Amino acid sequence: MKKIILIPIIFLMFISAVNAQQISNHAIGIRFGNNDGFGGEISYQRQLTETNRLEIDFGYRDQKEYSAFKLSGIYQWVWNIDQGFNWYAGFGAGLGSWSYNNGFISDNNEGLFINADGNIGIEYNFKAPFLISLDFRPEIGIIGNYGKDTDLDLALSIRYQFN
């Protein structure tokens, strides 16, 4: 008799623990946005607490006359809206390098840059291990001059979640 009662209680505790978790331990995917010329980025999220996470994004571009990379780290607070919908906000920084050479000596240009980043967005956590989000990330140039001093980046992300 005790086993019959104990099994449903353990099952309900397990279901409650799974539903209480708003953000996954790990998520990896692609962040599609303009990103000041970088386009898509590889994106990784790591849960720090039940309501906070760290997002790291890596963008790379290599063309005939132009190459660049950027690494961004964003600390985010996550709030549940309703049944799989979350919104989040955060801040962080980005650093990178760029190089431009069109074959003429006078047009060679390269540099290092550091940005201060903000972030606000909304996401939907599917019952399958996928997460889709739409976010806005203003980037303010601190050191260096890559493109312009301020960039307003809007992006759509798709990530696979795992523990």
C-alpha positions in Angstrom: 0.0 0.0 0.0 2.8 2.4 0.9 4.5 1.8 -2.5 1.3 2.6 -4.3 1.0 6.0 -2.6 4.7 6.7 -2.7 5.0 6.3 -6.5 2.4 8.9 -7.4 3.9 11.4 -4.9 7.4 10.9 -6.4 5.9 11.4 -9.9 4.1 14.6 -8.9 7.3 15.9 -7.3 9.2 15.2 -10.5 6.6 16.9 -12.7 6.6 20.0 -10.3 10.4 20.2 -10.5 10.4 20.0 -14.3 7.6 22.7 -14.6 9.3 25.0 -12.1 12.4 25.2 -14.2 11.9 28.3 -16.4 15.2 28.2 -18.2 17.3 25.3 -19.3 20.8 24.6 -18.0 22.3 24.9 -21.5 21.1 26.1 -24.9 23.0 26.3 -28.1 21.9 27.6 -31.5 22.1 30.5 -34.0 21.2 34.1 -33.6 20.1 35.6 -36.9 20.4 39.4 -37.1 22.2 42.2 -38.9 24.7 42.6 -36.1 26.6 45.4 -37.9 27.6 43.2 -40.8 28.3 40.0 -39.0 24.9 38.4 -39.8 24.4 35.1 -37.9 26.2 34.3 -34.7 26.7 31.0 -32.8 24.9 31.5 -29.5 25.3 29.7 -26.2 23.3 30.2 -23.0 24.2 28.9 -19.6 21.9 29.0 -16.6 23.5 30.6 -13.5 20.5 30.6 -11.1 16.7 29.9 -11.6 16.2 33.4 -13.0 19.6 34.4 -14.4 21.8 33.2 -17.3 24.8 34.1 -19.3 24.6 34.3 -23.1 27.8 34.1 -25.2 27.6 34.9 -28.9 30.3 34.5 -31.6 30.1 36.2 -35.0 32.6 35.7 -37.8 32.8 37.1 -41.3 35.4 36.3 -43.9 35.1 37.7 -47.5 37.6 38.6 -50.2 38.4 42.1 -49.0 37.0 42.0 -45.5 37.3 39.8 -42.3 36.1 40.3 -38.8 35.1 38.5 -35.6 33.1 39.5 -32.5 32.6 37.8 -29.2 29.7 39.1 -26.9 28.8 38.2 -23.4 25.4 39.2 -21.9 24.2 38.6 -18.3 20.4 38.2 -18.4 17.5 38.2 -16.0 14.6 36.0 -17.1 11.0 36.4 -16.1 8.1 34.0 -16.8 5.1 35.5 -18.6 2.9 32.5 -19.1 3.2 28.8 -20.0 6.5 28.8 -21.9 6.7 32.5 -22.6 9.5 34.4 -21.0 10.9 37.9 -21.3 14.4 38.8 -20.5 16.7 41.8 -20.1 20.4 42.2 -19.5 23.7 43.9 -20.1 27.2 42.9 -21.1 30.1 43.7 -23.5 31.5 42.7 -26.8 35.0 42.6 -28.3 36.3 41.9 -31.7 38.7 42.6 -34.5 38.2 43.7 -38.2 40.4 44.0 -41.2 39.7 45.6 -44.6 42.0 45.4 -47.6 40.9 46.1 -51.2 44.3 45.6 -52.8 45.4 49.3 -52.6 48.0 50.2 -50.0 46.2 53.4 -49.0 42.9 51.6 -48.3 44.2 49.0 -45.8 42.3 49.4 -42.5 42.1 47.2 -39.4 41.4 47.5 -35.7 40.2 46.2 -32.4 36.9 47.3 -30.8 35.0 46.9 -27.5 31.3 47.5 -27.1 29.0 48.0 -24.1 25.8 45.9 -24.8 22.2 46.0 -23.6 19.7 43.3 -24.3 15.9 42.9 -24.1 13.8 40.2 -25.6 11.0 37.6 -25.5 11.2 33.9 -26.0 9.1 30.8 -26.2 10.2 27.5 -24.7 8.6 24.7 -26.7 7.7 21.4 -25.0 10.3 19.9 -27.3 13.9 20.9 -26.4 13.8 24.0 -28.6 13.7 27.7 -27.8 12.9 30.6 -30.1 13.5 34.2 -29.2 13.3 37.7 -30.6 15.6 40.3 -29.0 16.9 43.9 -29.4 20.5 44.6 -28.5 21.9 48.2 -28.6 25.7 48.2 -28.8 27.7 51.3 -27.9 31.3 51.6 -29.1 33.7 52.2 -26.2 37.1 51.5 -27.8 37.9 51.4 -31.6 35.6 52.4 -34.4 34.0 49.5 -36.3 31.4 50.8 -38.6 29.6 53.3 -36.4 29.8 54.1 -32.7 26.3 52.8 -31.9 24.5 49.8 -33.4 20.9 48.8 -32.8 20.7 45.0 -33.5 17.4 43.1 -33.8 17.7 39.3 -34.0 15.8 36.1 -34.1 17.4 33.1 -32.4 16.7 29.4 -32.5 18.4 27.2 -29.8 18.5 23.6 -28.7 18.2 23.1 -25.0 20.0 20.4 -23.0 21.1 19.7 -19.4 
